[in-house]
Amino acid sequence: MERKKNIKPKLHLKKGDTVKVISGNSKGKSGKVLEIITAKSRAIVEGVNIVTKHIKPSANQPEGGIEKTEASVHISNLMVVDPSNGEATRVGRKANSEGKLQRYSKKTGEFI
């Protein structure tokens, strides 16, 4: 029997980051990360990948209706926006002055 691994994937995104979509239907749009789904390597980004959901009438919403919500986007289609210059950049990790690993922009070399 194979042993299960409890390895949490290292992601280049965090909740609250500003990201830019680099491929897909929402290419070129940017927004803030609202939620990260690590099990599926997906993220929900504000204002990106909008889908329409039809809501059935219920006691809370007697009329029902159509609701627009954000769907998840795969993390490989997102790039972090560098706060110093506002451009999309790759992310690396290096030790800061206290010796703790911290994310940095590969374009400018500054910590994010």
Biopython code that builds the backbone (N, CA, C, O; Angstrom):
import numpy as np
from Bio.PDB.StructureBuilder import StructureBuilder

atoms = [
    (1, "MET", "N", (0.839, -1.182, 0.000)),
    (1, "MET", "CA", (0.000, 0.000, 0.000)),
    (1, "MET", "C", (0.887, 1.250, 0.000)),
    (1, "MET", "O", (1.867, 1.338, 0.740)),
    (2, "GLU", "N", (0.519, 2.199, -0.839)),
    (2, "GLU", "CA", (1.325, 3.399, -0.980)),
    (2, "GLU", "C", (1.035, 4.384, 0.154)),
    (2, "GLU", "O", (-0.105, 4.516, 0.599)),
    (3, "ARG", "N", (2.063, 5.059, 0.606)),
    (3, "ARG", "CA", (1.939, 5.997, 1.707)),
    (3, "ARG", "C", (1.422, 7.343, 1.203)),
    (3, "ARG", "O", (1.869, 7.838, 0.169)),
    (4, "LYS", "N", (0.479, 7.929, 1.940)),
    (4, "LYS", "CA", (-0.051, 9.234, 1.562)),
    (4, "LYS", "C", (0.919, 10.322, 2.003)),
    (4, "LYS", "O", (1.524, 10.235, 3.071)),
    (5, "LYS", "N", (1.055, 11.330, 1.179)),
    (5, "LYS", "CA", (1.944, 12.438, 1.493)),
    (5, "LYS", "C", (1.123, 13.647, 1.899)),
    (5, "LYS", "O", (0.178, 14.024, 1.206)),
    (6, "ASN", "N", (1.480, 14.250, 3.012)),
    (6, "ASN", "CA", (0.800, 15.453, 3.486)),
    (6, "ASN", "C", (1.617, 16.688, 3.143)),
    (6, "ASN", "O", (1.931, 17.497, 4.016)),
    (7, "ILE", "N", (1.954, 16.827, 1.888)),
    (7, "ILE", "CA", (2.764, 17.960, 1.468)),
    (7, "ILE", "C", (1.848, 19.057, 0.951)),
    (7, "ILE", "O", (1.093, 18.855, 0.000)),
    (8, "LYS", "N", (1.920, 20.215, 1.586)),
    (8, "LYS", "CA", (1.142, 21.371, 1.170)),
    (8, "LYS", "C", (1.874, 22.025, -0.002)),
    (8, "LYS", "O", (3.064, 22.316, 0.119)),
    (9, "PRO", "N", (1.203, 22.265, -1.130)),
    (9, "PRO", "CA", (1.904, 22.834, -2.275)),
    (9, "PRO", "C", (2.357, 24.275, -2.022)),
    (9, "PRO", "O", (1.656, 25.048, -1.369)),
    (10, "LYS", "N", (3.525, 24.622, -2.540)),
    (10, "LYS", "CA", (4.034, 25.989, -2.437)),
    (10, "LYS", "C", (3.448, 26.791, -3.591)),
    (10, "LYS", "O", (3.720, 26.506, -4.757)),
    (11, "LEU", "N", (2.653, 27.782, -3.265)),
    (11, "LEU", "CA", (2.001, 28.595, -4.280)),
    (11, "LEU", "C", (2.624, 29.978, -4.314)),
    (11, "LEU", "O", (3.115, 30.472, -3.299)),
    (12, "HIS", "N", (2.602, 30.601, -5.489)),
    (12, "HIS", "CA", (3.166, 31.939, -5.624)),
    (12, "HIS", "C", (2.153, 33.025, -5.292)),
    (12, "HIS", "O", (2.474, 34.211, -5.357)),
    (13, "LEU", "N", (0.928, 32.630, -4.938)),
    (13, "LEU", "CA", (-0.131, 33.585, -4.616)),
    (13, "LEU", "C", (-0.544, 33.490, -3.155)),
    (13, "LEU", "O", (-0.370, 32.458, -2.507)),
    (14, "LYS", "N", (-1.092, 34.583, -2.656)),
    (14, "LYS", "CA", (-1.686, 34.610, -1.332)),
    (14, "LYS", "C", (-2.996, 35.371, -1.431)),
    (14, "LYS", "O", (-3.202, 36.159, -2.354)),
    (15, "LYS", "N", (-3.880, 35.128, -0.469)),
    (15, "LYS", "CA", (-5.137, 35.866, -0.409)),
    (15, "LYS", "C", (-4.829, 37.343, -0.215)),
    (15, "LYS", "O", (-4.027, 37.705, 0.646)),
    (16, "GLY", "N", (-5.462, 38.193, -1.011)),
    (16, "GLY", "CA", (-5.241, 39.634, -0.913)),
    (16, "GLY", "C", (-4.265, 40.180, -1.939)),
    (16, "GLY", "O", (-4.166, 41.397, -2.094)),
    (17, "ASP", "N", (-3.529, 39.309, -2.655)),
    (17, "ASP", "CA", (-2.610, 39.762, -3.695)),
    (17, "ASP", "C", (-3.379, 40.344, -4.871)),
    (17, "ASP", "O", (-4.501, 39.926, -5.154)),
    (18, "THR", "N", (-2.776, 41.307, -5.553)),
    (18, "THR", "CA", (-3.316, 41.794, -6.814)),
    (18, "THR", "C", (-2.660, 40.983, -7.917)),
    (18, "THR", "O", (-1.434, 40.900, -7.986)),
    (19, "VAL", "N", (-3.475, 40.384, -8.782)),
    (19, "VAL", "CA", (-2.952, 39.506, -9.826)),
    (19, "VAL", "C", (-3.474, 39.933, -11.189)),
    (19, "VAL", "O", (-4.473, 40.644, -11.300)),
    (20, "LYS", "N", (-2.768, 39.478, -12.230)),
    (20, "LYS", "CA", (-3.172, 39.729, -13.614)),
    (20, "LYS", "C", (-3.366, 38.387, -14.292)),
    (20, "LYS", "O", (-2.571, 37.469, -14.093)),
    (21, "VAL", "N", (-4.431, 38.262, -15.102)),
    (21, "VAL", "CA", (-4.714, 37.028, -15.826)),
    (21, "VAL", "C", (-3.885, 37.035, -17.104)),
    (21, "VAL", "O", (-3.947, 37.985, -17.885)),
    (22, "ILE", "N", (-3.098, 35.959, -17.319)),
    (22, "ILE", "CA", (-2.208, 35.919, -18.480)),
    (22, "ILE", "C", (-2.726, 35.039, -19.606)),
    (22, "ILE", "O", (-2.183, 35.076, -20.711)),
    (23, "SER", "N", (-3.783, 34.234, -19.348)),
    (23, "SER", "CA", (-4.370, 33.449, -20.428)),
    (23, "SER", "C", (-5.804, 33.085, -20.082)),
    (23, "SER", "O", (-6.195, 33.104, -18.915)),
    (24, "GLY", "N", (-6.588, 32.753, -21.106)),
    (24, "GLY", "CA", (-7.988, 32.393, -20.912)),
    (24, "GLY", "C", (-8.910, 33.494, -21.397)),
    (24, "GLY", "O", (-8.468, 34.468, -22.007)),
    (25, "ASN", "N", (-10.201, 33.329, -21.118)),
    (25, "ASN", "CA", (-11.204, 34.296, -21.581)),
    (25, "ASN", "C", (-11.040, 35.663, -20.940)),
    (25, "ASN", "O", (-11.380, 36.676, -21.551)),
    (26, "SER", "N", (-10.532, 35.706, -19.733)),
    (26, "SER", "CA", (-10.375, 36.975, -19.011)),
    (26, "SER", "C", (-8.961, 37.529, -19.133)),
    (26, "SER", "O", (-8.524, 38.282, -18.263)),
    (27, "LYS", "N", (-8.240, 37.178, -20.184)),
    (27, "LYS", "CA", (-6.843, 37.591, -20.356)),
    (27, "LYS", "C", (-6.715, 39.115, -20.322)),
    (27, "LYS", "O", (-7.475, 39.829, -20.976)),
    (28, "GLY", "N", (-5.733, 39.602, -19.544)),
    (28, "GLY", "CA", (-5.480, 41.034, -19.443)),
    (28, "GLY", "C", (-6.156, 41.696, -18.255)),
    (28, "GLY", "O", (-5.745, 42.782, -17.845)),
    (29, "LYS", "N", (-7.179, 41.070, -17.692)),
    (29, "LYS", "CA", (-7.861, 41.657, -16.540)),
    (29, "LYS", "C", (-7.026, 41.452, -15.284)),
    (29, "LYS", "O", (-6.227, 40.519, -15.196)),
    (30, "SER", "N", (-7.224, 42.333, -14.322)),
    (30, "SER", "CA", (-6.532, 42.164, -13.041)),
    (30, "SER", "C", (-7.516, 42.376, -11.908)),
    (30, "SER", "O", (-8.543, 43.033, -12.077)),
    (31, "GLY", "N", (-7.197, 41.817, -10.760)),
    (31, "GLY", "CA", (-8.071, 41.936, -9.605)),
    (31, "GLY", "C", (-7.395, 41.384, -8.368)),
    (31, "GLY", "O", (-6.251, 40.932, -8.407)),
    (32, "LYS", "N", (-8.130, 41.433, -7.270)),
    (32, "LYS", "CA", (-7.614, 40.992, -5.985)),
    (32, "LYS", "C", (-8.026, 39.547, -5.735)),
    (32, "LYS", "O", (-9.151, 39.163, -6.056)),
    (33, "VAL", "N", (-7.129, 38.738, -5.166)),
    (33, "VAL", "CA", (-7.430, 37.342, -4.861)),
    (33, "VAL", "C", (-8.343, 37.305, -3.634)),
    (33, "VAL", "O", (-7.986, 37.798, -2.564)),
    (34, "LEU", "N", (-9.534, 36.708, -3.811)),
    (34, "LEU", "CA", (-10.500, 36.610, -2.719)),
    (34, "LEU", "C", (-10.338, 35.315, -1.945)),
    (34, "LEU", "O", (-10.517, 35.290, -0.728)),
    (35, "GLU", "N", (-9.995, 34.228, -2.652)),
    (35, "GLU", "CA", (-9.912, 32.913, -2.025)),
    (35, "GLU", "C", (-8.974, 32.038, -2.842)),
    (35, "GLU", "O", (-8.906, 32.165, -4.065)),
    (36, "ILE", "N", (-8.250, 31.148, -2.165)),
    (36, "ILE", "CA", (-7.376, 30.192, -2.840)),
    (36, "ILE", "C", (-7.824, 28.787, -2.463)),
    (36, "ILE", "O", (-7.996, 28.474, -1.285)),
    (37, "ILE", "N", (-8.010, 27.945, -3.474)),
    (37, "ILE", "CA", (-8.408, 26.553, -3.269)),
    (37, "ILE", "C", (-7.166, 25.707, -3.549)),
    (37, "ILE", "O", (-6.887, 25.372, -4.701)),
    (38, "THR", "N", (-6.419, 25.360, -2.493)),
    (38, "THR", "CA", (-5.142, 24.671, -2.663)),
    (38, "THR", "C", (-5.300, 23.263, -3.199)),
    (38, "THR", "O", (-4.432, 22.790, -3.933)),
    (39, "ALA", "N", (-6.378, 22.580, -2.855)),
    (39, "ALA", "CA", (-6.576, 21.200, -3.304)),
    (39, "ALA", "C", (-6.688, 21.113, -4.824)),
    (39, "ALA", "O", (-6.257, 20.127, -5.422)),
    (40, "LYS", "N", (-7.258, 22.131, -5.445)),
    (40, "LYS", "CA", (-7.452, 22.129, -6.896)),
    (40, "LYS", "C", (-6.496, 23.079, -7.613)),
    (40, "LYS", "O", (-6.551, 23.185, -8.838)),
    (41, "SER", "N", (-5.623, 23.770, -6.884)),
    (41, "SER", "CA", (-4.708, 24.777, -7.441)),
    (41, "SER", "C", (-5.466, 25.849, -8.225)),
    (41, "SER", "O", (-5.112, 26.184, -9.355)),
    (42, "ARG", "N", (-6.499, 26.367, -7.605)),
    (42, "ARG", "CA", (-7.312, 27.394, -8.242)),
    (42, "ARG", "C", (-7.492, 28.576, -7.298)),
    (42, "ARG", "O", (-7.319, 28.453, -6.085)),
    (43, "ALA", "N", (-7.844, 29.727, -7.877)),
    (43, "ALA", "CA", (-8.068, 30.933, -7.084)),
    (43, "ALA", "C", (-9.300, 31.658, -7.604)),
    (43, "ALA", "O", (-9.604, 31.607, -8.796)),
    (44, "ILE", "N", (-10.005, 32.333, -6.703)),
    (44, "ILE", "CA", (-11.132, 33.171, -7.091)),
    (44, "ILE", "C", (-10.651, 34.614, -7.032)),
    (44, "ILE", "O", (-10.202, 35.092, -5.991)),
    (45, "VAL", "N", (-10.753, 35.304, -8.179)),
    (45, "VAL", "CA", (-10.241, 36.665, -8.308)),
    (45, "VAL", "C", (-11.416, 37.613, -8.540)),
    (45, "VAL", "O", (-12.332, 37.318, -9.308)),
    (46, "GLU", "N", (-11.368, 38.750, -7.865)),
    (46, "GLU", "CA", (-12.439, 39.750, -7.926)),
    (46, "GLU", "C", (-12.583, 40.302, -9.347)),
    (46, "GLU", "O", (-11.624, 40.831, -9.909)),
    (47, "GLY", "N", (-13.782, 40.178, -9.928)),
    (47, "GLY", "CA", (-14.072, 40.749, -11.238)),
    (47, "GLY", "C", (-13.547, 39.957, -12.419)),
    (47, "GLY", "O", (-13.581, 40.447, -13.548)),
    (48, "VAL", "N", (-13.063, 38.743, -12.189)),
    (48, "VAL", "CA", (-12.482, 37.923, -13.257)),
    (48, "VAL", "C", (-13.267, 36.621, -13.368)),
    (48, "VAL", "O", (-13.691, 36.066, -12.354)),
    (49, "ASN", "N", (-13.464, 36.127, -14.598)),
    (49, "ASN", "CA", (-14.158, 34.863, -14.877)),
    (49, "ASN", "C", (-15.575, 34.885, -14.297)),
    (49, "ASN", "O", (-15.948, 34.019, -13.507)),
    (50, "ILE", "N", (-16.354, 35.890, -14.704)),
    (50, "ILE", "CA", (-17.722, 36.059, -14.218)),
    (50, "ILE", "C", (-18.639, 35.042, -14.899)),
    (50, "ILE", "O", (-18.634, 34.916, -16.124)),
    (51, "VAL", "N", (-19.424, 34.318, -14.100)),
    (51, "VAL", "CA", (-20.396, 33.360, -14.623)),
    (51, "VAL", "C", (-21.780, 33.743, -14.117)),
    (51, "VAL", "O", (-21.912, 34.375, -13.069)),
    (52, "THR", "N", (-22.821, 33.356, -14.872)),
    (52, "THR", "CA", (-24.186, 33.642, -14.458)),
    (52, "THR", "C", (-24.805, 32.379, -13.879)),
    (52, "THR", "O", (-24.691, 31.295, -14.452)),
    (53, "LYS", "N", (-25.460, 32.535, -12.735)),
    (53, "LYS", "CA", (-26.145, 31.421, -12.080)),
    (53, "LYS", "C", (-27.628, 31.758, -12.022)),
    (53, "LYS", "O", (-28.009, 32.875, -11.671)),
    (54, "HIS", "N", (-28.463, 30.780, -12.370)),
    (54, "HIS", "CA", (-29.906, 30.963, -12.294)),
    (54, "HIS", "C", (-30.372, 30.496, -10.922)),
    (54, "HIS", "O", (-30.169, 29.340, -10.550)),
    (55, "ILE", "N", (-30.993, 31.395, -10.176)),
    (55, "ILE", "CA", (-31.431, 31.109, -8.820)),
    (55, "ILE", "C", (-32.911, 30.721, -8.846)),
    (55, "ILE", "O", (-33.748, 31.464, -9.358)),
    (56, "LYS", "N", (-33.216, 29.569, -8.295)),
    (56, "LYS", "CA", (-34.584, 29.069, -8.217)),
    (56, "LYS", "C", (-35.343, 29.849, -7.142)),
    (56, "LYS", "O", (-34.768, 30.169, -6.102)),
    (57, "PRO", "N", (-36.608, 30.159, -7.368)),
    (57, "PRO", "CA", (-37.377, 30.873, -6.335)),
    (57, "PRO", "C", (-37.440, 30.083, -5.030)),
    (57, "PRO", "O", (-37.655, 28.871, -5.036)),
    (58, "SER", "N", (-37.251, 30.784, -3.909)),
    (58, "SER", "CA", (-37.295, 30.147, -2.592)),
    (58, "SER", "C", (-37.963, 31.101, -1.609)),
    (58, "SER", "O", (-38.438, 32.168, -1.999)),
    (59, "ALA", "N", (-37.999, 30.719, -0.334)),
    (59, "ALA", "CA", (-38.604, 31.586, 0.684)),
    (59, "ALA", "C", (-37.802, 32.869, 0.849)),
    (59, "ALA", "O", (-38.372, 33.938, 1.067)),
    (60, "ASN", "N", (-36.471, 32.764, 0.746)),
    (60, "ASN", "CA", (-35.610, 33.949, 0.885)),
    (60, "ASN", "C", (-35.723, 34.864, -0.332)),
    (60, "ASN", "O", (-35.812, 36.083, -0.189)),
    (61, "GLN", "N", (-35.720, 34.278, -1.525)),
    (61, "GLN", "CA", (-35.833, 35.040, -2.770)),
    (61, "GLN", "C", (-37.052, 34.527, -3.536)),
    (61, "GLN", "O", (-36.923, 33.622, -4.361)),
    (62, "PRO", "N", (-38.237, 35.094, -3.274)),
    (62, "PRO", "CA", (-39.438, 34.564, -3.910)),
    (62, "PRO", "C", (-39.465, 34.723, -5.428)),
    (62, "PRO", "O", (-40.172, 33.986, -6.114)),
    (63, "GLU", "N", (-38.702, 35.680, -5.958)),
    (63, "GLU", "CA", (-38.701, 35.881, -7.410)),
    (63, "GLU", "C", (-37.600, 35.100, -8.112)),
    (63, "GLU", "O", (-37.643, 34.951, -9.333)),
    (64, "GLY", "N", (-36.608, 34.594, -7.367)),
    (64, "GLY", "CA", (-35.488, 33.909, -8.015)),
    (64, "GLY", "C", (-34.641, 34.917, -8.753)),
    (64, "GLY", "O", (-34.411, 36.020, -8.257)),
    (65, "GLY", "N", (-34.169, 34.551, -9.941)),
    (65, "GLY", "CA", (-33.432, 35.503, -10.756)),
    (65, "GLY", "C", (-32.102, 34.970, -11.247)),
    (65, "GLY", "O", (-31.799, 33.784, -11.119)),
    (66, "ILE", "N", (-31.317, 35.871, -11.809)),
    (66, "ILE", "CA", (-30.015, 35.535, -12.358)),
    (66, "ILE", "C", (-28.962, 36.282, -11.549)),
    (66, "ILE", "O", (-29.071, 37.492, -11.349)),
    (67, "GLU", "N", (-27.948, 35.565, -11.085)),
    (67, "GLU", "CA", (-26.898, 36.140, -10.252)),
    (67, "GLU", "C", (-25.556, 35.976, -10.953)),
    (67, "GLU", "O", (-25.251, 34.901, -11.470)),
    (68, "LYS", "N", (-24.762, 37.025, -10.973)),
    (68, "LYS", "CA", (-23.425, 36.955, -11.567)),
    (68, "LYS", "C", (-22.397, 36.808, -10.450)),
    (68, "LYS", "O", (-22.366, 37.615, -9.520)),
    (69, "THR", "N", (-21.550, 35.771, -10.540)),
    (69, "THR", "CA", (-20.524, 35.536, -9.526)),
    (69, "THR", "C", (-19.198, 35.196, -10.194)),
    (69, "THR", "O", (-19.151, 34.866, -11.379)),
    (70, "GLU", "N", (-18.124, 35.281, -9.417)),
    (70, "GLU", "CA", (-16.797, 34.928, -9.923)),
    (70, "GLU", "C", (-16.589, 33.429, -9.801)),
    (70, "GLU", "O", (-16.886, 32.838, -8.763)),
    (71, "ALA", "N", (-16.080, 32.817, -10.856)),
    (71, "ALA", "CA", (-15.703, 31.407, -10.814)),
    (71, "ALA", "C", (-14.196, 31.337, -10.625)),
    (71, "ALA", "O", (-13.493, 32.332, -10.801)),
    (72, "SER", "N", (-13.704, 30.156, -10.265)),
    (72, "SER", "CA", (-12.271, 30.019, -9.990)),
    (72, "SER", "C", (-11.457, 29.983, -11.286)),
    (72, "SER", "O", (-11.954, 29.593, -12.343)),
    (73, "VAL", "N", (-10.205, 30.399, -11.175)),
    (73, "VAL", "CA", (-9.251, 30.401, -12.285)),
    (73, "VAL", "C", (-8.053, 29.573, -11.836)),
    (73, "VAL", "O", (-7.662, 29.635, -10.670)),
    (74, "HIS", "N", (-7.466, 28.799, -12.749)),
    (74, "HIS", "CA", (-6.296, 28.003, -12.367)),
    (74, "HIS", "C", (-5.127, 28.939, -12.071)),
    (74, "HIS", "O", (-4.942, 29.958, -12.737)),
    (75, "ILE", "N", (-4.349, 28.575, -11.065)),
    (75, "ILE", "CA", (-3.267, 29.434, -10.586)),
    (75, "ILE", "C", (-2.194, 29.650, -11.652)),
    (75, "ILE", "O", (-1.521, 30.681, -11.650)),
    (76, "SER", "N", (-2.027, 28.689, -12.559)),
    (76, "SER", "CA", (-1.015, 28.833, -13.603)),
    (76, "SER", "C", (-1.362, 29.953, -14.582)),
    (76, "SER", "O", (-0.492, 30.412, -15.323)),
    (77, "ASN", "N", (-2.624, 30.401, -14.599)),
    (77, "ASN", "CA", (-3.048, 31.476, -15.494)),
    (77, "ASN", "C", (-2.968, 32.855, -14.839)),
    (77, "ASN", "O", (-3.431, 33.841, -15.413)),
    (78, "LEU", "N", (-2.384, 32.929, -13.642)),
    (78, "LEU", "CA", (-2.313, 34.193, -12.902)),
    (78, "LEU", "C", (-0.857, 34.565, -12.615)),
    (78, "LEU", "O", (-0.012, 33.700, -12.382)),
    (79, "MET", "N", (-0.585, 35.886, -12.639)),
    (79, "MET", "CA", (0.729, 36.406, -12.261)),
    (79, "MET", "C", (0.537, 37.524, -11.249)),
    (79, "MET", "O", (-0.384, 38.332, -11.368)),
    (80, "VAL", "N", (1.402, 37.563, -10.264)),
    (80, "VAL", "CA", (1.339, 38.598, -9.232)),
    (80, "VAL", "C", (1.763, 39.936, -9.833)),
    (80, "VAL", "O", (2.721, 40.002, -10.603)),
    (81, "VAL", "N", (1.043, 41.004, -9.477)),
    (81, "VAL", "CA", (1.390, 42.351, -9.925)),
    (81, "VAL", "C", (2.322, 42.966, -8.893)),
    (81, "VAL", "O", (2.006, 43.001, -7.704)),
    (82, "ASP", "N", (3.474, 43.453, -9.352)),
    (82, "ASP", "CA", (4.469, 44.071, -8.470)),
    (82, "ASP", "C", (3.917, 45.395, -7.945)),
    (82, "ASP", "O", (3.560, 46.260, -8.745)),
    (83, "PRO", "N", (3.836, 45.579, -6.628)),
    (83, "PRO", "CA", (3.258, 46.822, -6.097)),
    (83, "PRO", "C", (4.075, 48.079, -6.411)),
    (83, "PRO", "O", (3.518, 49.177, -6.441)),
    (84, "SER", "N", (5.379, 47.938, -6.644)),
    (84, "SER", "CA", (6.206, 49.133, -6.875)),
    (84, "SER", "C", (6.010, 49.728, -8.266)),
    (84, "SER", "O", (5.974, 50.950, -8.406)),
    (85, "ASN", "N", (5.880, 48.882, -9.310)),
    (85, "ASN", "CA", (5.748, 49.441, -10.657)),
    (85, "ASN", "C", (4.440, 49.051, -11.356)),
    (85, "ASN", "O", (4.178, 49.537, -12.457)),
    (86, "GLY", "N", (3.620, 48.197, -10.757)),
    (86, "GLY", "CA", (2.318, 47.864, -11.318)),
    (86, "GLY", "C", (2.347, 46.894, -12.483)),
    (86, "GLY", "O", (1.349, 46.768, -13.193)),
    (87, "GLU", "N", (3.459, 46.203, -12.704)),
    (87, "GLU", "CA", (3.571, 45.231, -13.795)),
    (87, "GLU", "C", (3.534, 43.815, -13.242)),
    (87, "GLU", "O", (3.896, 43.575, -12.090)),
    (88, "ALA", "N", (3.086, 42.870, -14.086)),
    (88, "ALA", "CA", (3.065, 41.468, -13.692)),
    (88, "ALA", "C", (4.498, 40.953, -13.607)),
    (88, "ALA", "O", (5.337, 41.306, -14.436)),
    (89, "THR", "N", (4.779, 40.122, -12.611)),
    (89, "THR", "CA", (6.129, 39.633, -12.390)),
    (89, "THR", "C", (6.102, 38.210, -11.869)),
    (89, "THR", "O", (5.120, 37.775, -11.267)),
    (90, "ARG", "N", (7.189, 37.488, -12.105)),
    (90, "ARG", "CA", (7.347, 36.175, -11.497)),
    (90, "ARG", "C", (7.762, 36.370, -10.042)),
    (90, "ARG", "O", (8.279, 37.421, -9.663)),
    (91, "VAL", "N", (7.527, 35.337, -9.239)),
    (91, "VAL", "CA", (7.788, 35.443, -7.808)),
    (91, "VAL", "C", (8.803, 34.392, -7.398)),
    (91, "VAL", "O", (8.720, 33.241, -7.825)),
    (92, "GLY", "N", (9.774, 34.793, -6.558)),
    (92, "GLY", "CA", (10.746, 33.871, -5.998)),
    (92, "GLY", "C", (10.730, 33.998, -4.482)),
    (92, "GLY", "O", (10.009, 34.824, -3.921)),
    (93, "ARG", "N", (11.542, 33.163, -3.825)),
    (93, "ARG", "CA", (11.652, 33.232, -2.365)),
    (93, "ARG", "C", (13.120, 33.348, -1.985)),
    (93, "ARG", "O", (13.966, 32.606, -2.484)),
    (94, "LYS", "N", (13.407, 34.284, -1.102)),
    (94, "LYS", "CA", (14.761, 34.381, -0.541)),
    (94, "LYS", "C", (14.673, 34.899, 0.882)),
    (94, "LYS", "O", (13.667, 35.484, 1.284)),
    (95, "ALA", "N", (15.726, 34.681, 1.630)),
    (95, "ALA", "CA", (15.745, 35.055, 3.044)),
    (95, "ALA", "C", (15.890, 36.564, 3.187)),
    (95, "ALA", "O", (16.669, 37.198, 2.476)),
    (96, "ASN", "N", (15.122, 37.130, 4.123)),
    (96, "ASN", "CA", (15.247, 38.555, 4.410)),
    (96, "ASN", "C", (16.318, 38.761, 5.482)),
    (96, "ASN", "O", (17.065, 37.832, 5.789)),
    (97, "SER", "N", (16.403, 39.952, 6.048)),
    (97, "SER", "CA", (17.457, 40.259, 7.018)),
    (97, "SER", "C", (17.363, 39.416, 8.296)),
    (97, "SER", "O", (18.379, 39.161, 8.942)),
    (98, "GLU", "N", (16.132, 38.977, 8.672)),
    (98, "GLU", "CA", (15.981, 38.139, 9.865)),
    (98, "GLU", "C", (16.206, 36.660, 9.563)),
    (98, "GLU", "O", (16.182, 35.837, 10.478)),
    (99, "GLY", "N", (16.424, 36.312, 8.302)),
    (99, "GLY", "CA", (16.640, 34.919, 7.931)),
    (99, "GLY", "C", (15.363, 34.168, 7.585)),
    (99, "GLY", "O", (15.399, 32.957, 7.364)),
    (100, "LYS", "N", (14.253, 34.859, 7.535)),
    (100, "LYS", "CA", (12.969, 34.237, 7.210)),
    (100, "LYS", "C", (12.732, 34.324, 5.702)),
    (100, "LYS", "O", (13.020, 35.348, 5.083)),
    (101, "LEU", "N", (12.197, 33.225, 5.104)),
    (101, "LEU", "CA", (11.910, 33.243, 3.670)),
    (101, "LEU", "C", (10.771, 34.208, 3.380)),
    (101, "LEU", "O", (9.755, 34.224, 4.075)),
    (102, "GLN", "N", (10.962, 35.010, 2.340)),
    (102, "GLN", "CA", (9.960, 35.985, 1.966)),
    (102, "GLN", "C", (9.874, 36.041, 0.445)),
    (102, "GLN", "O", (10.874, 35.832, -0.243)),
    (103, "ARG", "N", (8.676, 36.324, -0.086)),
    (103, "ARG", "CA", (8.512, 36.409, -1.534)),
    (103, "ARG", "C", (9.121, 37.697, -2.065)),
    (103, "ARG", "O", (9.077, 38.734, -1.403)),
    (104, "TYR", "N", (9.697, 37.625, -3.279)),
    (104, "TYR", "CA", (10.251, 38.817, -3.909)),
    (104, "TYR", "C", (9.931, 38.811, -5.394)),
    (104, "TYR", "O", (9.682, 37.763, -5.990)),
    (105, "SER", "N", (9.943, 39.998, -5.976)),
    (105, "SER", "CA", (9.672, 40.166, -7.400)),
    (105, "SER", "C", (10.941, 39.866, -8.191)),
    (105, "SER", "O", (12.000, 40.427, -7.909)),
    (106, "LYS", "N", (10.836, 38.984, -9.178)),
    (106, "LYS", "CA", (12.011, 38.655, -9.980)),
    (106, "LYS", "C", (12.337, 39.763, -10.971)),
    (106, "LYS", "O", (13.448, 39.815, -11.500)),
    (107, "LYS", "N", (11.373, 40.654, -11.229)),
    (107, "LYS", "CA", (11.593, 41.751, -12.178)),
    (107, "LYS", "C", (12.412, 42.866, -11.530)),
    (107, "LYS", "O", (13.361, 43.374, -12.126)),
    (108, "THR", "N", (12.036, 43.246, -10.297)),
    (108, "THR", "CA", (12.709, 44.364, -9.631)),
    (108, "THR", "C", (13.640, 43.928, -8.520)),
    (108, "THR", "O", (14.537, 44.680, -8.138)),
    (109, "GLY", "N", (13.446, 42.718, -7.987)),
    (109, "GLY", "CA", (14.276, 42.220, -6.888)),
    (109, "GLY", "C", (13.821, 42.672, -5.517)),
    (109, "GLY", "O", (14.465, 42.354, -4.517)),
    (110, "GLU", "N", (12.701, 43.423, -5.449)),
    (110, "GLU", "CA", (12.196, 43.918, -4.163)),
    (110, "GLU", "C", (11.263, 42.904, -3.527)),
    (110, "GLU", "O", (10.620, 42.120, -4.226)),
    (111, "PHE", "N", (11.186, 42.917, -2.194)),
    (111, "PHE", "CA", (10.287, 42.032, -1.479)),
    (111, "PHE", "C", (8.834, 42.466, -1.679)),
    (111, "PHE", "O", (8.538, 43.658, -1.754)),
    (112, "ILE", "N", (7.948, 41.498, -1.762)),
    (112, "ILE", "CA", (6.515, 41.785, -1.973)),
    (112, "ILE", "C", (5.832, 41.778, -0.608)),
    (112, "ILE", "O", (4.623, 41.994, -0.521)),
]
sb = StructureBuilder()
sb.init_structure("model")
sb.init_model(0)
sb.init_chain("A")
sb.init_seg("    ")
for serial, (resi, resn, name, xyz) in enumerate(atoms, 1):
    if name == "N":
        sb.init_residue(resn, " ", resi, " ")
    sb.init_atom(name, np.array(xyz, "f"), 0.0, 1.0, " ", f" {name:<3s}", serial, name[0])
structure = sb.get_structure()
